Amino acid sequence: MSDTTATAGKARGRFITLEGGEGAGKSTQQKLLAAWLREQGVTVVETREPGGSPGAEQIRDLLVTGEAGRWDALTETLLHFAARRDHVIKTIEPALARGNWVVCDRFVDSTLAYQGFGHELGREPVDKLRALVLDRLMPDLTLILDLPVADGLERARQRATSTTAAEDRYETMDRAFHERLRRGFHEIAADEPQRCILVDAAGTAESVADKIRVIVAEKHEDTLS
Ligand code: TMP
């Protein structure tokens, strides 16, 4: 699955993920980044987790709706990895093999932060499943949008009054959960500094997008002029 060769002699695409807690602005940043990459002549596939393929979107419905305590932490982790497996096989790998760049709203770091740290499942089960399900596939670059928990939840609350009110299962977890998951993202960034960059997500969407463009341009200067 993590074969680095690409089809028809085309260079394999790049895999960029956006991570962060509730209300960090990932979806907005995903759109702005994808638009900018297209201006640079890159073909971009925008996708998300949980979801990103028809089968994974069905699993998403089980994960983001209903009671906060609906699943135990391991069951929930297995569901996220089941969705991820389908997403990788059906959407991500084919796109990378075509030479497209994939910009994904959340990936495996969310499982470590939410289930591993937030639900206190720990690292080990997540790492084992990652090895089994993803083989060696990992993002080339992960941008972790960082915001104090209170600010993120307030942004998420405002957004929920409009379009996503039904998908609020994780937002209803208690404050300590959100603090643990923020700490988790900080640890992930510290553990893998080559891949993960913590981005201060306070400020306007455009100012955060500027910071992200600089990071992506630096990381991929071999392809982006
Ligand atoms: P979203 O709000 O970014 O669309 O993500 C849906 C929710 O799913 C969000 O609250 C975070 C949660 N989630 C996990 O708990 N573990 C995971 O592995 C992923 C991908 C998402």
Residues whose N, C-alpha, C, O or C-beta is under 5 A from the ligand:
A	BS01	TMP	E49 P50 H80 R106 F107 S110 T111 Y114 Y170
